[in-house]
Amino acid sequence: MSLLVFTLSMLVLGFVAGTVGSILGLGGGIIITPIITTFFGVDIKYAIGASIVAVIATSSGAAISYLKDDMINIRAAMFLEIFTTIGGLVGAILAGFFDGTVLNVLFGCLLIFQGYNMWKKLHKGEEILQNVESDKIAKKLKLNSSYHDKQLGQDISYQVEKVPGGAAIMLGAGVASGLLGIGSGAFKVMAMDSMMKMPIKASTATSNLMIGVTAAASATVYFFNGYVNPTLAGPLAIGIVAGAALGSKIMPKLPAKTIRIIFIPVILLMAIQMLLKGIGVHIG
């Protein structure tokens, strides 16, 4: 394959990953990593390095638009990021001592459970029907917020509940990221949407901001180890920024039900990948 064809392929792949990633609050690595390792023969370490760059690019491309639309709950993002960061450090330390097999299976099952919860919510209508009572921690930290839903044409105010449970999921997601080298965007959305009962649009928008912060620390490690290949990461990042900008314009206009319909097969794919790794079957 010529360099020109490879570069154009990475641009297109990045655009698709950025669009989907920004809509769902994911980094796009779930799309990029298996494709470039399986179909382009890229070494997994370089694939992960490119994936981390992709996460930062997705966050950069989408978060700006979501901030302008006031869809990101900044207070919730900064509070929860503390636990993800701590978990990431713990996971990185434990990586040399523990086998990730059990953890892969555990988190794979957790993602399947999240997919089931998303499926149940498909029958409950739009976000304005949620009946949630804010807990004391949310009130004290001023985590309750609102955003303007462009699809519904009205302001949506929401209360945040079960903050300790959300923080615990974030801590576990951080440990998984550091120990298994996975992105934690799906777990961030899980914590905010399923546990803390934030609307799905606010959850995915807030996750887009958080994933960039989480990935920044990992990116330096891969960069200094020489696993960030500019020929690979460069066109991917350009395509992702463009795709993320488009996705961040599309997402606010989508019904919440549609976002969940898109999200379910994506996280189930992630769950299958983790379960296969857990039982020793490696993709790519």
C-alpha positions as CSV (number, residue, x, y, z in Angstrom):
1,M,0.0,0.0,0.0
2,S,1.4,3.4,-1.0
3,L,1.9,6.2,1.6
4,L,-0.8,8.3,-0.1
5,V,-3.4,5.6,0.0
6,F,-2.5,4.8,3.6
7,T,-2.7,8.5,4.6
8,L,-6.1,9.0,2.9
9,S,-7.4,5.8,4.6
10,M,-6.4,7.1,8.0
11,L,-8.0,10.5,7.3
12,V,-11.3,8.8,6.4
13,L,-11.1,6.3,9.4
14,G,-10.3,9.2,11.7
15,F,-13.3,11.2,10.4
16,V,-15.7,8.3,11.0
17,A,-14.2,7.6,14.5
18,G,-14.3,11.3,15.5
19,T,-17.9,11.6,14.4
20,V,-19.1,8.6,16.3
21,G,-16.8,9.2,19.3
22,S,-18.0,12.8,19.8
23,I,-21.7,11.7,19.6
24,L,-21.3,9.0,22.2
25,G,-18.7,10.5,24.4
26,L,-16.0,7.9,23.5
27,G,-12.5,8.4,22.2
28,G,-12.9,6.6,19.0
29,G,-10.2,4.0,19.9
30,I,-12.8,1.2,19.8
31,I,-13.1,1.8,16.1
32,I,-9.5,2.7,15.3
33,T,-7.5,0.1,17.2
34,P,-9.1,-3.1,15.8
35,I,-9.2,-1.8,12.2
36,I,-5.6,-0.6,11.9
37,T,-4.3,-3.7,13.6
38,T,-6.4,-6.2,11.7
39,F,-6.6,-4.6,8.2
40,F,-3.5,-2.5,8.1
41,G,-1.1,-4.7,10.1
42,V,-0.1,-1.9,12.6
43,D,1.6,-3.2,15.7
44,I,-0.7,-3.0,18.8
45,K,1.6,-0.7,20.7
46,Y,1.6,1.9,17.9
47,A,-2.1,1.3,17.5
48,I,-2.7,2.2,21.2
49,G,-0.4,5.2,20.9
50,A,-2.5,6.4,17.9
51,S,-5.7,5.6,19.8
52,I,-4.6,7.8,22.7
53,V,-3.9,10.7,20.3
54,A,-7.3,10.0,18.8
55,V,-8.9,10.4,22.3
56,I,-7.3,13.8,22.8
57,A,-8.2,14.9,19.2
58,T,-11.9,13.8,19.8
59,S,-12.0,15.7,23.0
60,S,-10.5,18.8,21.5
61,G,-12.7,18.8,18.5
62,A,-16.0,18.1,20.4
63,A,-15.6,19.8,23.8
64,I,-15.3,23.3,22.3
65,S,-18.6,23.0,20.6
66,Y,-20.3,21.4,23.7
67,L,-18.9,24.1,25.9
68,K,-20.4,26.8,23.6
69,D,-23.8,25.0,23.8
70,D,-23.4,24.8,27.6
71,M,-24.1,21.0,27.5
72,I,-21.0,20.1,29.6
73,N,-21.4,19.8,33.4
74,I,-17.9,21.2,34.2
75,R,-18.3,20.8,38.0
76,A,-19.3,17.1,37.6
77,A,-16.4,16.6,35.1
78,M,-13.7,18.0,37.3
79,F,-15.0,16.2,40.4
80,L,-15.2,12.8,38.8
81,E,-11.9,13.2,37.0
82,I,-10.2,13.2,40.4
83,F,-11.3,9.6,40.9
84,T,-10.5,8.5,37.3
85,T,-6.9,10.0,37.7
86,I,-6.3,8.3,41.0
87,G,-7.6,5.0,39.6
88,G,-5.4,5.4,36.5
89,L,-2.3,5.8,38.7
90,V,-3.2,2.8,40.8
91,G,-3.8,0.7,37.7
92,A,-0.5,1.7,36.2
93,I,1.3,0.7,39.4
94,L,-0.5,-2.6,39.6
95,A,0.1,-3.4,35.9
96,G,3.4,-5.1,36.7
97,F,1.9,-7.3,39.4
98,F,-1.5,-8.5,38.3
99,D,-2.9,-10.4,35.3
100,G,-5.6,-8.5,33.6
101,T,-7.6,-11.6,32.6
102,V,-10.2,-11.5,35.4
103,L,-10.5,-7.7,35.1
104,N,-11.2,-8.0,31.4
105,V,-14.0,-10.4,32.0
106,L,-15.4,-8.3,34.9
107,F,-15.5,-5.1,32.9
108,G,-16.8,-6.9,29.9
109,C,-19.7,-8.2,31.9
110,L,-20.2,-4.7,33.4
111,L,-20.5,-3.2,29.9
112,I,-23.1,-5.9,28.9
113,F,-25.1,-4.8,32.0
114,Q,-24.8,-1.2,30.9
115,G,-26.1,-2.2,27.5
116,Y,-29.1,-3.8,29.1
117,N,-29.8,-0.7,31.2
118,M,-29.6,1.4,28.0
119,W,-32.0,-1.0,26.3
120,K,-34.5,-0.6,29.2
121,K,-34.3,3.2,29.0
122,L,-35.3,3.1,25.3
123,H,-38.9,2.5,26.4
124,K,-39.0,5.4,28.9
125,G,-39.1,8.3,26.5
126,E,-37.0,11.5,26.5
127,E,-34.9,12.9,29.3
128,I,-37.5,15.3,30.6
129,L,-39.4,12.3,32.0
130,Q,-36.7,11.4,34.5
131,N,-37.7,11.7,38.1
132,V,-34.5,12.1,40.1
133,E,-33.9,13.6,43.5
134,S,-30.5,15.3,44.1
135,D,-28.4,14.0,47.0
136,K,-26.6,16.1,49.6
137,I,-23.2,15.8,47.9
138,A,-24.6,17.0,44.6
139,K,-26.2,20.0,46.2
140,K,-23.1,20.8,48.2
141,L,-20.8,20.6,45.2
142,K,-23.4,22.3,42.9
143,L,-23.5,19.4,40.4
144,N,-27.1,19.9,39.4
145,S,-27.3,21.7,36.1
146,S,-29.3,22.3,32.9
147,Y,-28.8,22.6,29.1
148,H,-30.9,23.6,26.1
149,D,-32.0,20.6,24.1
150,K,-32.1,21.7,20.4
151,Q,-34.1,18.6,19.4
152,L,-36.8,19.3,21.9
153,G,-36.5,23.0,21.7
154,Q,-36.5,23.6,25.5
155,D,-34.3,23.8,28.5
156,I,-33.7,20.6,30.4
157,S,-32.9,21.0,34.1
158,Y,-31.6,17.8,35.9
159,Q,-30.7,16.7,39.3
160,V,-27.7,14.5,40.1
161,E,-28.0,11.5,42.5
162,K,-25.8,8.7,43.9
163,V,-22.5,10.8,43.5
164,P,-20.5,8.3,45.6
165,G,-21.6,5.4,43.3
166,G,-20.6,7.5,40.3
167,A,-17.2,8.2,41.8
168,A,-16.7,4.5,42.6
169,I,-17.3,3.6,38.9
170,M,-14.9,6.3,37.8
171,L,-12.3,5.0,40.2
172,G,-12.7,1.5,38.8
173,A,-12.6,2.8,35.2
174,G,-9.4,4.6,36.0
175,V,-7.9,1.3,37.4
176,A,-9.0,-0.5,34.2
177,S,-7.5,2.2,32.0
178,G,-4.1,2.0,33.8
179,L,-4.0,-1.8,34.1
180,L,-5.5,-2.9,30.8
181,G,-4.7,0.1,28.6
182,I,-8.3,0.7,27.6
183,G,-10.2,3.9,27.1
184,S,-12.7,4.7,29.8
185,G,-15.2,6.8,27.9
186,A,-17.9,4.1,28.0
187,F,-17.5,3.8,31.8
188,K,-17.7,7.6,32.2
189,V,-21.0,7.7,30.4
190,M,-22.1,4.7,32.5
191,A,-21.3,6.5,35.7
192,M,-23.1,9.6,34.8
193,D,-26.1,8.2,32.8
194,S,-26.9,5.0,34.8
195,M,-25.7,5.7,38.3
196,M,-25.9,9.5,38.6
197,K,-29.0,9.8,36.4
198,M,-27.7,12.6,34.2
199,P,-29.4,12.9,30.8
200,I,-27.6,11.0,28.1
201,K,-26.8,14.1,26.1
202,A,-25.2,15.8,29.1
203,S,-23.4,12.6,30.0
204,T,-21.8,12.2,26.5
205,A,-20.9,15.9,26.2
206,T,-19.3,15.8,29.7
207,S,-17.5,12.6,28.9
208,N,-16.0,14.2,25.8
209,L,-14.3,16.8,28.0
210,M,-13.1,14.2,30.5
211,I,-11.6,11.7,28.1
212,G,-9.1,14.3,26.9
213,V,-7.9,15.0,30.4
214,T,-7.5,11.3,31.2
215,A,-5.7,10.5,27.9
216,A,-3.2,13.4,28.2
217,A,-1.2,11.7,31.0
218,S,-1.0,8.4,29.1
219,A,0.0,10.1,25.9
220,T,3.2,11.4,27.3
221,V,4.3,7.9,28.3
222,Y,3.6,6.5,24.8
223,F,5.3,9.5,23.2
224,F,8.5,9.3,25.1
225,N,8.6,5.5,24.5
226,G,8.4,6.2,20.8
227,Y,5.0,4.6,20.2
228,V,3.4,7.7,18.6
229,N,4.1,7.4,14.9
230,P,3.4,10.8,13.2
231,T,2.7,9.1,9.8
232,L,-0.1,7.1,11.5
233,A,-1.3,9.5,14.3
234,G,-1.1,12.7,12.2
235,P,-3.7,11.9,9.5
236,L,-5.9,10.1,12.1
237,A,-5.9,13.2,14.3
238,I,-6.8,15.5,11.4
239,G,-9.7,13.3,10.4
240,I,-10.8,12.9,14.0
241,V,-10.9,16.7,14.7
242,A,-13.0,17.2,11.6
243,G,-15.3,14.3,12.5
244,A,-15.6,15.4,16.1
245,A,-16.6,18.9,15.0
246,L,-19.3,17.4,12.8
247,G,-20.5,15.0,15.5
248,S,-20.8,17.7,18.1
249,K,-23.1,19.6,15.8
250,I,-25.2,16.5,15.1
251,M,-25.6,15.1,18.7
252,P,-27.6,18.0,20.2
253,K,-30.2,17.7,17.4
254,L,-30.6,13.9,17.9
255,P,-33.4,12.4,20.1
256,A,-32.0,10.9,23.3
257,K,-33.5,7.5,22.2
258,T,-31.4,7.6,19.0
259,I,-28.2,8.2,20.9
260,R,-28.9,5.2,23.1
261,I,-29.7,3.1,20.0
262,I,-26.3,3.9,18.6
263,F,-24.6,3.5,21.9
264,I,-25.9,0.0,22.7
265,P,-24.1,-2.0,19.9
266,V,-20.9,0.0,20.4
267,I,-20.5,-0.9,24.1
268,L,-21.6,-4.4,23.4
269,L,-18.7,-4.6,20.8
270,M,-16.4,-3.3,23.5
271,A,-17.7,-5.9,25.9
272,I,-17.1,-8.7,23.4
273,Q,-13.5,-7.5,22.8
274,M,-12.8,-7.5,26.6
275,L,-14.4,-10.9,27.2
276,L,-12.4,-12.4,24.3
277,K,-9.2,-10.9,25.7
278,G,-10.1,-12.3,29.1
279,I,-10.4,-15.8,27.8
280,G,-7.2,-15.5,25.8
281,V,-8.6,-14.8,22.3
282,H,-6.8,-11.8,20.8
283,I,-8.3,-9.8,17.9
284,G,-5.8,-8.6,15.4
